Amino acid sequence: MSYCLNPACSNPVNLTNAERCQACGAKLLLRDRYRVLQALGQGGFGATFLAKDEALPGSPYCVIKQLRPTATSPNVMQMARDLFEREANTLGKVGNHPQVPRLLNYFEANSEFYLVQEYISGSTLQQEVKRSGPFSEAGVKQFLSEVLPMLQYIHNQQVIHRDIKPANLIRRSQDRKLVLIDFGAVKDQVNPIRAGASEQTALTQYAIGTPGYAPPEQMAMRPVYASDIYALGVTCLYLLTGRSPKDMDYDPATGEILWREQVHISDHFTDVLKKMLEVSVRHRYQNAAEVMRALDLEPYLDSLARGMVNQQVRPGRACAPSGELGDLTSPSSPSSPTARMAAAIRARQAGKAIGHGRALHSEATTIQPGSPRRRTMIQEAASLTTLNSRGMTGSRGHSSGNPVTTSQKPTAPEILSAYGKGKRDFTNYDLSLLNLAKSDLSGANFHEAKLQKINLQGANLLNADFGRANLNHASLKNAKLARAYLSHADLAGADLRGADLSYAHLSHANLRGANLCGADLTGAKISDEQLATARTNWATIHPSGKRGLW
């Protein structure tokens, strides 16, 4: 099917390969490359469409956002252009993150503005809750552990999202990661006639976010980073209750949402949510890092661990994984900064247990030999001092229910078996020296992994995440790395001969001594300075699409 983009078209649905609309005669192939298939959403100020890019091999899907000013006077057009460029610049700044859609193109045509973005296949959190019901406390904590680092990254780029809500968070089908969409926050219709507005004020009411999710200071057009924290807190309430903020009661004196009687969560998590939902911005968490620190307090760890271990979750529900080697074959086990921090604190707790065990043993030696109490204390001390080797933490020698962990490196067959069973996240894993030649690991997450001298010759690594990974002297000859994320990766001395790196993100990657002879870098994000440190030859295809020496 081909869909007509003319807003005035009476029948926009056309045959698949039609060149012009049968109803209005408009040209159907936008910019001679984008064929629109269907409308995804529409508002007063624009619409979003699913399309195919017929200029690229395989005609991959993309999303086209059309901005439609309802007036065409110079003032309104200029304000619309400013708004359009603002969203394009925002996506350009934050689109390098693997959980933010990439900006692929933007242009103006026929007094309308178009943004072309990466298509994210999956369900929104709103759809998940409607299909499968509310999340548990552990599920919401796992959700926060995934979203908060992403939000911190966005804020570090001096960007306030302004419209965080369940409908703008998609769980990507490919790897089950959450992706934050809609950086336009454009919700108000631009129409100078409506409500007596003038052309000068027609565009002043955009970007206020969604009522109920946006805090008071944002509704007053004074958003700050903490405004996104409030919206994230309201999103947590929706995940816990299945009720949107418009269906909740408010305190008429303070404007606070009356939510505590509607959820069954721990006292500690109640305190965290309360501070996220403070009406007064001064008393609210100021940034994502503060929330992450609060969630990493010890009262949270036990419930987090229970929620992250071997959960069998219904499709569409948030999966709370362990991120540990012991759960390598878990169907879905993405790691997260919070999970890693929790593991570190559990290790510290194990250290305390060992120290306590030694103290108990020392005290036991002062008691008369053969007494029952002495035997009990020595057994207890022995249990505590073996916790570290068993990889568990608890008290008085009893397991807390956490899985046994190990520092043993996984083997290549274990990695391939886990991937075959649905695992995609290998964050921080040590896979150095493994032979994974010609393996299919597309979409896998190797963020910050140790991959020195790994053999990935001819491997399918499409859309894989190697951000900040150590790929020193890795063998990636003829590997498929199209659209892979390699930002800040260490590729010193890596063999990338003949590799497909088209549209890969290589910003800030270390390419000193890397062999790029015959590699395809078409459209890749890479600087001249980076390429100057690598080896290239006449067969290297550069980002411009031209072949030859740099």
C-alpha positions as CSV (number, residue, x, y, z in Angstrom):
1,M,0.0,0.0,0.0
2,S,1.1,3.6,-0.7
3,Y,-0.2,6.4,1.4
4,C,-0.7,10.0,0.2
5,L,0.8,12.7,2.4
6,N,-1.5,15.5,1.2
7,P,-3.4,16.6,4.3
8,A,-6.4,17.5,2.1
9,C,-6.6,14.2,0.2
10,S,-10.0,12.6,0.5
11,N,-8.7,9.0,-0.1
12,P,-5.0,8.7,0.7
13,V,-4.8,4.9,0.3
14,N,-3.3,3.8,-3.0
15,L,-1.9,0.7,-4.7
16,T,1.5,-0.5,-3.6
17,N,3.6,0.7,-6.6
18,A,1.5,3.7,-7.6
19,E,3.4,6.8,-8.6
20,R,0.6,9.3,-8.0
21,C,-2.4,9.4,-5.8
22,Q,-5.6,8.3,-7.5
23,A,-7.7,10.8,-5.5
24,C,-5.7,14.0,-5.6
25,G,-2.9,13.4,-8.0
26,A,-0.1,14.1,-5.6
27,K,3.3,12.4,-6.1
28,L,3.5,9.4,-3.7
29,L,7.3,8.9,-3.5
30,L,8.5,11.6,-1.2
31,R,11.8,13.1,-2.3
32,D,12.0,10.2,-4.9
33,R,12.9,7.8,-2.1
34,Y,10.4,7.5,0.7
35,R,7.2,5.5,0.1
36,V,4.7,6.0,2.9
37,L,2.8,2.9,3.9
38,Q,0.4,4.0,6.6
39,A,-0.3,6.7,9.2
40,L,0.9,5.9,12.7
41,G,-0.5,8.9,14.5
42,Q,-2.0,12.4,13.9
43,G,-2.4,15.6,15.9
44,G,-3.3,19.2,15.3
45,F,0.2,20.1,14.3
46,G,1.4,17.2,12.3
47,A,1.3,13.4,11.7
48,T,3.6,10.4,11.9
49,F,3.9,7.8,9.2
50,L,5.5,4.4,8.6
51,A,7.5,4.4,5.4
52,K,10.2,2.5,3.4
53,D,13.4,4.1,2.1
54,E,13.5,2.8,-1.5
55,A,16.9,4.4,-2.1
56,L,18.6,1.9,0.2
57,P,19.2,-1.8,-0.4
58,G,16.3,-3.8,1.1
59,S,14.1,-0.8,1.4
60,P,14.3,-0.6,5.2
61,Y,11.5,0.8,7.3
62,C,11.7,4.3,8.7
63,V,9.3,6.8,10.5
64,I,8.5,10.1,8.8
65,K,7.2,12.9,11.0
66,Q,5.4,15.6,9.1
67,L,5.0,19.0,10.6
68,R,2.0,20.9,9.2
69,P,1.6,24.6,9.9
70,T,-2.1,25.5,9.4
71,A,-1.2,29.0,8.3
72,T,1.4,29.8,5.6
73,S,2.2,33.5,6.5
74,P,5.9,34.3,6.8
75,N,5.7,34.7,10.6
76,V,4.1,31.3,11.3
77,M,6.2,29.6,8.7
78,Q,9.4,30.9,10.3
79,M,8.2,29.9,13.8
80,A,7.3,26.4,12.5
81,R,10.8,26.2,10.8
82,D,12.4,27.1,14.1
83,L,10.5,24.4,15.9
84,F,11.3,21.9,13.2
85,E,15.0,22.7,13.4
86,R,15.0,22.5,17.2
87,E,13.6,19.0,17.1
88,A,16.1,18.0,14.4
89,N,19.0,19.4,16.4
90,T,17.8,17.7,19.5
91,L,17.6,14.3,17.8
92,G,21.0,14.9,16.3
93,K,22.5,15.6,19.7
94,V,21.0,12.6,21.5
95,G,20.5,10.1,18.6
96,N,23.8,8.4,19.2
97,H,22.4,6.6,22.2
98,P,21.3,3.1,21.4
99,Q,18.0,3.7,23.2
100,V,17.0,6.8,21.3
101,P,15.8,6.7,17.6
102,R,18.4,7.9,15.2
103,L,17.7,11.0,13.0
104,L,18.2,9.8,9.4
105,N,17.2,12.9,7.4
106,Y,15.2,16.1,7.6
107,F,14.0,18.6,4.9
108,E,11.3,21.0,3.9
109,A,9.0,20.4,1.0
110,N,5.8,22.1,-0.2
111,S,5.6,24.3,2.9
112,E,5.7,21.3,5.2
113,F,8.6,19.9,7.3
114,Y,9.8,16.3,7.5
115,L,11.9,14.4,9.9
116,V,13.0,10.9,9.0
117,Q,13.8,8.7,12.0
118,E,14.8,5.1,12.7
119,Y,11.8,2.8,13.0
120,I,11.5,1.1,16.3
121,S,9.5,-2.1,16.2
122,G,7.8,-3.0,19.4
123,S,5.0,-2.2,21.9
124,T,4.7,0.9,24.1
125,L,4.6,0.4,27.9
126,Q,1.0,1.7,27.7
127,Q,0.2,-1.2,25.4
128,E,2.0,-3.7,27.6
129,V,0.0,-2.7,30.7
130,K,-3.3,-2.8,28.8
131,R,-2.4,-6.2,27.5
132,S,-0.8,-7.8,30.5
133,G,-1.7,-5.8,33.5
134,P,0.3,-3.7,36.0
135,F,4.0,-4.3,36.9
136,S,5.2,-5.6,40.2
137,E,7.5,-3.4,42.3
138,A,10.5,-5.4,41.1
139,G,9.4,-4.8,37.5
140,V,9.1,-1.1,38.0
141,K,12.6,-1.0,39.6
142,Q,14.0,-2.8,36.7
143,F,12.2,-0.3,34.4
144,L,13.9,2.5,36.3
145,S,17.3,0.8,36.1
146,E,17.0,0.8,32.3
147,V,15.5,4.3,31.8
148,L,17.5,6.4,34.4
149,P,20.9,6.0,32.7
150,M,19.4,6.9,29.4
151,L,17.7,10.0,30.9
152,Q,21.0,11.0,32.5
153,Y,22.7,10.8,29.1
154,I,19.9,13.0,27.6
155,H,20.2,15.6,30.3
156,N,24.0,15.6,29.9
157,Q,23.4,16.8,26.3
158,Q,21.4,19.7,27.8
159,V,18.1,18.3,26.6
160,I,14.9,18.1,28.6
161,H,12.5,15.6,27.0
162,R,9.3,17.2,28.4
163,D,7.0,14.4,27.5
164,I,8.0,11.2,29.3
165,K,5.0,8.8,29.6
166,P,4.2,5.2,28.9
167,A,3.1,5.9,25.3
168,N,6.5,7.3,24.5
169,L,8.5,4.4,25.8
170,I,8.7,1.4,23.3
171,R,10.1,-2.0,24.2
172,R,12.1,-2.8,21.1
173,S,11.2,-6.3,19.8
174,Q,14.7,-7.0,18.6
175,D,16.4,-6.9,22.0
176,R,13.6,-6.0,24.5
177,K,15.4,-2.7,25.4
178,L,13.3,0.4,26.2
179,V,13.6,3.2,23.6
180,L,12.4,6.8,24.3
181,I,10.7,8.5,21.4
182,D,9.1,11.8,20.6
183,F,11.5,14.6,21.3
184,G,9.2,17.2,19.8
185,A,6.7,17.5,22.6
186,V,4.4,19.2,20.1
187,K,0.9,18.8,21.3
188,D,-0.9,22.1,20.7
189,Q,-2.6,22.8,17.4
190,V,-1.1,25.7,15.5
191,N,-4.0,27.6,14.2
192,P,-4.1,31.4,14.5
193,I,-7.9,31.5,14.2
194,R,-8.5,29.2,17.1
195,A,-9.4,30.9,20.4
196,G,-8.6,34.3,18.8
197,A,-4.9,33.7,18.7
198,S,-2.7,35.9,16.6
199,E,0.1,34.8,14.3
200,Q,2.6,36.1,16.8
201,T,1.3,33.8,19.6
202,A,0.3,30.8,17.5
203,L,3.4,28.8,18.3
204,T,4.0,29.9,21.9
205,Q,2.0,27.1,23.5
206,Y,3.9,24.1,22.2
207,A,6.1,21.7,24.1
208,I,4.2,21.8,27.4
209,G,4.0,18.0,27.6
210,T,1.1,15.9,28.6
211,P,-1.2,17.1,31.4
212,G,-1.0,14.8,34.4
213,Y,2.6,13.8,33.5
214,A,4.0,17.3,33.3
215,P,4.7,19.0,36.7
216,P,3.5,22.6,37.5
217,E,6.7,24.3,36.6
218,Q,6.6,22.7,33.1
219,M,3.0,23.7,32.6
220,A,4.1,27.2,33.4
221,M,6.6,27.0,30.6
222,R,9.6,26.8,32.9
223,P,10.8,23.2,32.6
224,V,14.0,21.9,34.2
225,Y,15.7,18.5,34.3
226,A,13.7,17.6,37.4
227,S,10.6,18.0,35.3
228,D,11.5,14.8,33.6
229,I,12.0,13.1,37.0
230,Y,8.4,14.0,37.9
231,A,7.0,12.6,34.6
232,L,9.0,9.4,35.2
233,G,7.5,9.1,38.7
234,V,4.0,9.4,37.2
235,T,4.9,6.8,34.6
236,C,5.9,4.5,37.5
237,L,2.5,5.0,39.1
238,Y,0.9,4.0,35.8
239,L,3.0,0.9,35.6
240,L,2.1,-0.1,39.2
241,T,-1.7,0.7,38.9
242,G,-2.6,0.6,35.3
243,R,-4.3,4.0,35.8
244,S,-3.4,7.2,34.0
245,P,-3.0,10.4,36.1
246,K,-6.3,11.8,34.8
247,D,-8.1,8.9,36.6
248,M,-6.4,9.5,39.9
249,D,-7.5,11.9,42.7
250,Y,-5.5,14.9,43.7
251,D,-5.1,16.9,46.9
252,P,-7.0,20.2,46.1
253,A,-4.7,22.1,48.5
254,T,-1.3,21.0,47.2
255,G,-2.0,19.5,43.8
256,E,-0.3,16.2,44.8
257,I,-1.5,12.9,43.3
258,L,-3.2,10.7,46.0
259,W,-1.5,7.4,45.1
260,R,-0.2,5.7,48.2
261,E,-3.4,3.7,48.9
262,Q,-3.5,2.4,45.4
263,V,-0.1,0.6,45.4
264,H,1.5,-2.2,47.5
265,I,5.2,-1.4,47.6
266,S,8.0,-1.4,50.2
267,D,8.4,1.6,52.4
268,H,11.8,2.4,50.8
269,F,10.4,2.5,47.3
270,T,7.4,4.5,48.6
271,D,9.9,7.1,49.8
272,V,11.7,7.2,46.5
273,L,8.5,7.7,44.5
274,K,7.3,10.3,46.9
275,K,10.4,12.4,46.2
276,M,10.2,11.9,42.5
277,L,6.6,13.2,42.6
278,E,7.1,16.2,44.8
279,V,5.1,19.1,43.4
280,S,7.7,21.5,44.6
281,V,10.7,21.3,42.3
282,R,13.0,22.3,45.1
283,H,12.1,19.2,47.1
284,R,12.2,16.8,44.2
285,Y,15.2,14.8,43.0
286,Q,17.1,17.2,40.7
287,N,18.5,14.6,38.3
288,A,18.6,11.0,37.3
289,A,21.8,10.3,39.2
290,E,20.1,11.2,42.5
291,V,17.3,8.7,41.8
292,M,19.8,6.0,40.9
293,R,21.7,6.6,44.1
294,A,18.5,6.4,46.1
295,L,17.5,3.1,44.5
296,D,20.8,1.6,45.3
297,L,20.3,1.9,49.1
298,E,20.5,-1.4,50.9
299,P,16.7,-1.7,51.7
300,Y,16.2,-1.9,47.9
301,L,18.7,-4.6,47.1
302,D,16.9,-7.6,48.3
303,S,13.7,-6.9,46.4
304,L,15.8,-5.9,43.3
305,A,17.7,-9.2,43.5
306,R,14.5,-11.2,43.8
307,G,13.0,-9.4,40.8
308,M,16.2,-9.9,38.8
309,V,16.7,-13.6,39.3
310,N,15.3,-16.2,36.9
311,Q,12.0,-14.4,36.3
312,Q,9.6,-16.1,33.8
313,V,7.6,-13.2,32.6
314,R,4.5,-13.1,30.4
315,P,5.1,-11.6,27.0
316,G,4.9,-7.9,27.2
317,R,5.7,-7.6,30.9
318,A,8.9,-6.0,32.1
319,C,11.6,-8.7,32.5
320,A,13.8,-8.2,35.5
321,P,17.0,-10.1,34.7
322,S,20.0,-11.0,36.8
323,G,22.7,-9.8,34.4
324,E,25.0,-12.5,35.8
325,L,26.8,-15.4,34.2
326,G,24.9,-17.8,36.2
327,D,21.8,-16.8,34.3
328,L,23.5,-16.9,30.9
329,T,20.7,-18.8,29.2
330,S,17.9,-16.7,30.6
331,P,15.5,-15.8,27.8
332,S,16.0,-12.1,28.4
333,S,18.6,-10.8,30.8
334,P,19.8,-7.3,30.0
335,S,22.3,-5.8,32.4
336,S,22.0,-2.4,33.9
337,P,24.0,0.1,35.9
338,T,21.8,-0.5,38.9
339,A,22.2,-4.3,38.6
340,R,26.0,-3.9,38.5
341,M,26.0,-1.5,41.4
342,A,23.7,-3.9,43.4
343,A,26.2,-6.8,42.6
344,A,29.0,-4.6,43.9
345,I,27.2,-3.9,47.2
346,R,26.4,-7.6,47.6
347,A,30.1,-8.3,47.2
348,R,30.8,-5.8,50.0
349,Q,28.1,-7.5,52.1
350,A,29.9,-10.8,51.5
351,G,33.1,-9.3,52.7
352,K,31.4,-8.2,55.8
353,A,30.1,-11.7,56.3
354,I,33.5,-13.2,56.0
355,G,34.9,-10.7,58.5
356,H,32.1,-11.6,60.9
357,G,32.8,-15.3,60.4
358,R,36.4,-14.8,61.3
359,A,35.4,-12.9,64.5
360,L,33.0,-15.7,65.4
361,H,35.8,-18.3,65.0
362,S,38.2,-16.3,67.1
363,E,35.5,-15.9,69.9
364,A,34.7,-19.7,69.7
365,T,38.3,-20.6,70.5
366,T,37.9,-18.9,73.9
367,I,35.1,-21.3,74.8
368,Q,35.8,-24.7,76.4
369,P,36.6,-27.4,73.8
370,G,33.8,-29.8,73.2
371,S,31.0,-27.6,74.3
372,P,27.9,-27.5,72.0
373,R,28.0,-23.7,71.8
374,R,31.7,-23.8,70.5
375,R,30.8,-26.3,67.8
376,T,27.8,-24.2,66.7
377,M,29.9,-21.0,66.5
378,I,32.6,-22.7,64.5
379,Q,30.1,-24.2,62.1
380,E,28.5,-20.8,61.7
381,A,31.8,-19.1,61.1
382,A,32.7,-21.7,58.5
383,S,29.4,-21.0,56.7
384,L,30.0,-17.3,56.6
385,T,33.6,-17.5,55.4
386,T,32.6,-19.7,52.4
387,L,30.0,-17.3,51.1
388,N,32.4,-15.4,48.9
389,S,33.6,-18.6,47.1
390,R,30.0,-19.6,46.6
391,G,29.0,-16.2,45.3
392,M,26.1,-15.7,47.7
393,T,25.2,-13.1,50.3
394,G,23.0,-13.6,53.3
395,S,23.1,-13.7,57.0
396,R,24.0,-16.5,59.4
397,G,25.2,-18.7,56.6
398,H,21.9,-19.0,54.8
399,S,21.5,-18.2,51.2
400,S,19.4,-15.1,50.4
401,G,18.0,-16.7,47.3
402,N,20.4,-15.0,44.9
403,P,22.0,-17.2,42.2
404,V,25.5,-18.6,42.5
405,T,27.8,-16.3,40.5
406,T,31.2,-17.1,39.1
407,S,34.0,-15.2,37.5
408,Q,34.7,-18.0,35.1
409,K,34.6,-16.9,31.4
410,P,31.9,-18.2,29.3
411,T,32.8,-20.4,26.3
412,A,31.9,-19.7,22.7
413,P,29.3,-22.5,22.7
414,E,27.7,-21.1,25.8
415,I,27.4,-17.6,24.3
416,L,25.9,-19.0,21.1
417,S,23.5,-21.2,23.1
418,A,22.4,-18.2,25.2
419,Y,21.9,-16.1,22.1
420,G,19.9,-18.8,20.5
421,K,17.6,-18.9,23.5
422,G,16.9,-15.1,23.2
423,K,19.6,-13.5,25.3
424,R,21.0,-10.4,23.7
425,D,22.8,-8.6,26.6
426,F,26.4,-9.4,27.2
427,T,27.3,-6.0,28.8
428,N,30.6,-6.1,30.7
429,Y,31.3,-9.7,29.8
430,D,34.9,-10.9,29.3
431,L,34.9,-12.7,25.9
432,S,38.5,-12.1,25.1
433,L,40.2,-14.7,22.8
434,L,36.9,-16.6,22.0
435,N,36.3,-17.9,18.5
436,L,32.9,-16.7,17.3
437,A,33.7,-16.6,13.6
438,K,30.7,-16.5,11.3
439,S,28.3,-16.4,14.2
440,D,25.0,-14.6,14.1
441,L,25.0,-12.1,17.0
442,S,23.0,-9.3,15.3
443,G,21.5,-6.9,17.7
444,A,23.5,-8.1,20.7
445,N,24.7,-5.7,23.4
446,F,28.5,-5.9,24.1
447,H,28.6,-2.5,25.8
448,E,31.8,-2.1,27.8
449,A,32.7,-5.8,27.2
450,K,36.3,-7.1,27.1
451,L,36.7,-8.5,23.6
452,Q,40.5,-8.4,23.1
453,K,41.7,-10.7,20.3
454,I,38.2,-12.1,19.9
455,N,37.6,-13.9,16.5
456,L,34.5,-12.5,14.9
457,Q,35.5,-13.0,11.3
458,G,32.5,-13.0,9.0
459,A,30.1,-12.7,11.9
460,N,26.7,-11.0,11.6
461,L,26.8,-8.1,14.0
462,L,24.2,-5.9,12.4
463,N,22.9,-3.2,14.9
464,A,25.1,-4.6,17.7
465,D,26.2,-2.3,20.5
466,F,30.0,-2.2,21.1
467,G,29.9,1.1,22.9
468,R,33.1,1.6,25.1
469,A,34.0,-2.1,24.4
470,N,37.6,-3.2,24.3
471,L,38.2,-4.7,20.9
472,N,42.0,-4.5,20.9
473,H,43.4,-6.6,18.0
474,A,40.0,-8.2,17.5
475,S,39.5,-10.1,14.2
476,L,36.5,-8.6,12.5
477,K,37.5,-9.4,8.9
478,N,34.5,-9.4,6.6
479,A,32.1,-8.9,9.6
480,K,28.7,-7.4,9.0
481,L,28.7,-4.3,11.3
482,A,26.2,-2.1,9.5
483,R,24.5,0.3,11.8
484,A,26.6,-1.0,14.7
485,Y,27.2,1.3,17.7
486,L,30.9,1.5,18.3
487,S,31.1,4.9,20.0
488,H,34.2,5.2,22.3
489,A,35.1,1.6,21.5
490,D,38.8,0.7,21.5
491,L,39.6,-0.8,18.1
492,A,43.4,-0.3,18.2
493,G,45.0,-2.9,16.0
494,A,41.7,-4.5,15.0
495,D,41.4,-6.3,11.7
496,L,38.5,-4.8,9.9
497,R,39.4,-5.7,6.3
498,G,36.4,-6.0,4.1
499,A,34.0,-5.3,7.1
500,D,30.6,-3.7,6.3
501,L,30.6,-0.6,8.6
502,S,28.0,1.3,6.6
503,Y,26.1,3.7,8.8
504,A,28.0,2.5,11.9
505,H,28.5,4.9,14.8
506,L,32.3,5.2,15.3
507,S,32.4,8.6,17.0
508,H,35.3,8.8,19.5
509,A,36.4,5.2,18.7
510,N,40.1,4.5,18.9
511,L,41.2,3.3,15.5
512,R,44.9,3.6,15.9
513,G,46.5,0.9,13.8
514,A,43.1,-0.7,12.8
515,N,43.1,-2.2,9.3
516,L,40.2,-0.8,7.3
517,C,41.5,-1.9,3.9
518,G,38.5,-2.8,1.8
519,A,36.0,-1.8,4.5
520,D,32.7,-0.2,3.6
521,L,32.2,3.0,5.7
522,T,29.3,4.5,3.7
523,G,27.4,6.9,5.9
524,A,29.4,6.0,9.0
525,K,29.8,8.5,11.7
526,I,33.6,8.8,11.8
527,S,36.0,11.8,11.7
528,D,38.9,12.5,9.3
529,E,41.2,12.5,12.4
530,Q,40.1,9.0,13.3
531,L,40.6,7.6,9.8
532,A,44.0,9.2,9.6
533,T,45.1,6.9,12.4
534,A,43.9,3.7,10.7
535,R,45.1,1.8,7.6
536,T,43.1,2.3,4.4
537,N,43.7,1.4,0.8
538,W,42.2,1.9,-2.7
539,A,39.3,-0.5,-1.8
540,T,38.2,1.3,1.3
541,I,34.8,3.0,0.8
542,H,34.7,6.2,2.8
543,P,31.6,7.8,4.5
544,S,31.0,9.9,1.4
545,G,30.6,6.7,-0.6
546,K,33.8,7.3,-2.6
547,R,36.4,4.5,-2.9
548,G,40.2,5.1,-2.5
549,L,43.0,6.2,-0.2
550,W,42.1,8.9,2.3
